[in-house]
Amino acid sequence: MLDFWLAALGLMLVLEGLMPFIFPKPWQETLRKLAQWQDGQVRFLGLSLMLSGLLLIYWIR
């Protein structure tokens, strides 16, 4: 079971690292724009991403 979680963490890190590696300038600009969002907007984005991830996990199992 621990192997599954470590593999998932490794895959997440690879996917998170793709954008800054391939497109560093647009990635930095996107982060600058996100930094200007209000807290509520950032929280809604985070909630939406978490729910999407949970739905995807539920769907593939």
Secondary structure, 3 states (H helix, E strand, C coil): CHHHHHHHHHHHHHHHHHHHHHCHHHHHHHHHHHHCCCHHHHHHHHHHHHHHHHHHHHHHC
